[in-house]
């Protein structure tokens, strides 16, 4: 499915050349299908928390909730609303990356200091789960887009904490491999079953829905990672073992 558009270039009335535009129609159709599927998923994912919020508010309004339980119901409404906000924010991030939009600058980024920031931001969440965060490796400088890189690292570490066990660890490894750098996030948590390993990067895909529901999340974190890494010109690799842990490695060119 190749679409060919030709525009003759003329000089003094003579045709001296042509501008050819080759478009891969298959890719276009695939992108369109993905977009359609994404919109359908988003509507579905938005509807679930909205239905809960509306339902809880309605029974409070109708006086079906005892005075002492109102706070508990308000808590549920708050949590569902937070989930909605997260969903909307994640969706915006993905579509921006999809469109190749980048409101930020490319700059020389001290990767070690970003890793320290991410650990600082996740400290409380890690403490609550009794998971320990470590950084292992050298100071690296890379020409990249800081907020996008930070988001990638945050999502990977956040997952390392969420899908971990009591007293687990999450380690960020930083490595210089010549023209590129490698950042990997390793945890010793619950691991990802073989059949799900390729699918976890898909939008809204979550392993074991009932278990994941308890843990909380939108199913968009790794999709943002995938789009972000592609945007930065890098590659991704996942290794995992059920009950032993997961390691996700991002390789980024030093001069993208
Ligand atoms: P979310 O965490 O919001 O569900 P993600 O896109 O970040 O969404 O991850 C998709 C799914 O992959 C998660 O629901 C979880 O089942 C699985 N997963 C991701 N990271 C890990 C990890 N480090 N260890 C085990 N499972 C993971």
Boltz pocket constraint, residues with backbone or C-beta under 6 A from the ligand:
constraints:
  - pocket:
      binder: B
      contacts: [[A, 155], [A, 156], [A, 159], [A, 160], [A, 163], [A, 187], [A, 189], [A, 190], [A, 191], [A, 192], [A, 200], [A, 201], [A, 202], [A, 205], [A, 206], [A, 207], [A, 208], [A, 212], [A, 216], [A, 217], [A, 218], [A, 219], [A, 220], [A, 221], [A, 222], [A, 223], [A, 246]]
      max_distance: 6.0
